[in-house]
Amino acid sequence: MRPLTSVLIVESSEIIAEGLRVLLEEAGGFNVLAPMHDTTMLEERLPAIRPDVLIVNPTLLSTTPRLQLANIMSAYPTMPVMALVYQYVEASLMSKFRFAIDIRVNRSMLAAQIKEALGAMSDAQVPVEHSENYELSDRETDVLVLVAKGMSSKEIADTLNISIHTVNTHRKNITHKTGIRSVAGLAVYAMINNLME
């Protein structure tokens, strides 16, 4: 059985987000993640949930939308970022998107456009580093859980009976392996991966 394509929708209108979710789930082959209603935590949440496709209302992007979009696209080169369009969007911003979904498309066209975007992205040549291991060690997992609980490096060192230098090394490795830099993002990662008690 083929795995479902995970889709994250970033849309302020609950009606539109829920409508898209229903249409995609009825089409089959899609797992629509809990939607986000703004982009304030988008860059922090993405590493933890790693959707296959991101559908975003361009008008919700931050005050520097081109920079936020460029950051997301460079961090996830194989993930299609699709503009959800149902109102006027500045042409210069729309030109930054490679894919777009017009809200007026029918359900079969919606699924087809997402699959087409996925196909186009998989055709892109992306260098993959096979030698690196991105799985957290047991000790890194211990440190991650304590960081997610809000403990400082000193508190973690005291709890695990290790030096602060070792804690900081583990924290750097965790950031490198997960791609998450903020404590809030690490907390979300720990919860999603059932690491919290």
Rosetta blueprint (number, residue, H / E / L):
1 M L
2 R L
3 P L
4 L L
5 T E
6 S E
7 V E
8 L E
9 I E
10 V E
11 E L
12 S L
13 S L
14 E H
15 I H
16 I H
17 A H
18 E H
19 G H
20 L H
21 R H
22 V H
23 L H
24 L H
25 E H
26 E H
27 A H
28 G L
29 G L
30 F E
31 N E
32 V E
33 L L
34 A L
35 P L
36 M E
37 H L
38 D L
39 T L
40 T L
41 M L
42 L H
43 E H
44 E H
45 R H
46 L H
47 P H
48 A H
49 I H
50 R L
51 P L
52 D L
53 V E
54 L E
55 I E
56 V E
57 N L
58 P H
59 T H
60 L H
61 L L
62 S L
63 T L
64 T L
65 P H
66 R H
67 L H
68 Q H
69 L H
70 A H
71 N H
72 I H
73 M H
74 S H
75 A H
76 Y L
77 P L
78 T L
79 M L
80 P L
81 V E
82 M E
83 A E
84 L E
85 V E
86 Y L
87 Q L
88 Y L
89 V L
90 E L
91 A H
92 S H
93 L H
94 M H
95 S L
96 K L
97 F L
98 R L
99 F E
100 A E
101 I E
102 D E
103 I L
104 R L
105 V L
106 N L
107 R H
108 S H
109 M H
110 L H
111 A H
112 A H
113 Q H
114 I H
115 K H
116 E H
117 A H
118 L H
119 G H
120 A H
121 M H
122 S H
123 D H
124 A L
125 Q L
126 V L
127 P L
128 V L
129 E L
130 H L
131 S L
132 E L
133 N L
134 Y L
135 E L
136 L L
137 S L
138 D H
139 R H
140 E H
141 T H
142 D H
143 V H
144 L H
145 V H
146 L H
147 V H
148 A H
149 K L
150 G L
151 M L
152 S L
153 S H
154 K H
155 E H
156 I H
157 A H
158 D H
159 T H
160 L H
161 N L
162 I L
163 S L
164 I H
165 H H
166 T H
167 V H
168 N H
169 T H
170 H H
171 R H
172 K H
173 N H
174 I H
175 T H
176 H H
177 K H
178 T H
179 G L
180 I L
181 R L
182 S L
183 V H
184 A H
185 G H
186 L H
187 A H
188 V H
189 Y H
190 A H
191 M H
192 I H
193 N L
194 N L
195 L L
196 M L
197 E L
